[in-house]
Amino acid sequence: MVIVHAAVHKGRKIRNYMPRAFGRSTPWFQDTVTIELAGAEIPEENVPKRLKLKPKPY
């Protein structure tokens, strides 16, 4: 399996408010991201030697 595409996009913003004394509140926002990965299987003979992993003996 080889990763052929990777992208990160700005996601939804989580809006919340933290209550404080005397009826006030402080905004508390959290940004999120969307991660996009695409992989493809390639034949073993086409994998470069530097990427080949040795199988673990069990």
Secondary structure, DSSP 8 states (H G I E B T S, - for coil): -EEEEEEEEEEEEEEEEEE-GGG-EEEEEEEEEEEEEEEE---GGGS-GGG-------
